[in-house]
Amino acid sequence: MAKPTTVATEVARFRQSIDEMLRSRLRAVIEVVLDEELTEALGSGRYDRTATRGGYRNGQVERSVTTEVGLQRVRIPRGRVRKADGATEEFRSEILPRYARRTRRVDEAVLGIYLAGGNSRRIRKAIAPLLGESNLSKSAISRVVGRLKALFAEWNGRNLSNESYKILFLDGFHLKVRLARRVVSVPVLAALGVDGDGSKRLVGLQLVVRESGASWFGFVGDLAKRKLARPALLVTDGHAGLKKARDVWDGIDVQRCTQHKLRNLLDACPKHAHPELKRDYHAVIGAKSHKEGLAAFDRFLSKWRSLCPAVASSLEEAGLDLISFYRFPKPLWKGLRTTNSLENLNREFRRRTKTQGSFGTEEAALTLLYALVAFGQITLRKITGYQHVAEIELVIENAA
């Protein structure tokens, strides 16, 4: 007596039939698309006899290609395409390049899992339901991921003359990287630009041994050497090393992060006076105009010199760089007075790299950070008040 068919068995059979149908349909679609690509290159269809025919077909060849639904044996059409000088050359498909053994969708899936924190073992396990027994080898995965290094090297050394940013945020954060045979926590310097339509762009990344003035001067100086145009405003925190960055563009306007300065002021103030200090500080950075902000700044110094000299000294250290944002269009004030735009990106970097533990090389660390942004794993929103970024040019002209 035959065993009754269970629901699980029926579901498994249904899935298998669906998979088989998808494989056959996908194979047929790939072959049709490749044939149409060759037809377009030749300028005529199969068996057509026209004066505009630009070559001839030359049979076909089978190739194994890993697709989203597993390994496929695909028939690739061959042909000879006539060049401008009358000679012919072998047809090269742009849809499926000559030595490609995977579709772009498979490569994108591998990269997506890698950028989400997966290693080779996790990647193979994740895509096993799609690829079945024809799972990608460890070396194939490494080659896909290895392409990121070339992309990062090209981006990191690119000419910046075609890029223009009205605002440039500068900040650093730490990663664990193996250097000189030991895992150490080292700073990564980052630059985030805001272009003419208010979009934020990752401009540069550099890993350094110490976050010193020389490191920051070298980092920003390299951007300038690669012909990055002078921005209208630098937004930074109070790190001593960052003060050297402004020397790259002599006389450039600088906005000090108001949140970082508030923390400095609170550290210098007795706890019982914190509410009063916050009220006075808010009057400085929350005024309705530049003139009111300047007046509140002077009142703050006058009052706190007698109440708590350390607080007044801390505010004087930042000086009027703390209220530079008032000189720009009011809708931009919220986005300009802190380094939150870059702090948020750095926070995402730290969150996405937690699963890595540590990086084996400096190149591996920076490549992953770049790829997280370049491949959309981390998205950058436009700056608050982005509709008014174009008005910054008028502000500069009027100031001149």
Order of alpha helices (4+ residues) and beta strands (2+ residues): alpha-beta-beta-beta-alpha-alpha-alpha-beta-beta-beta-alpha-beta-beta-alpha-alpha-alpha-alpha-alpha-alpha-alpha-alpha
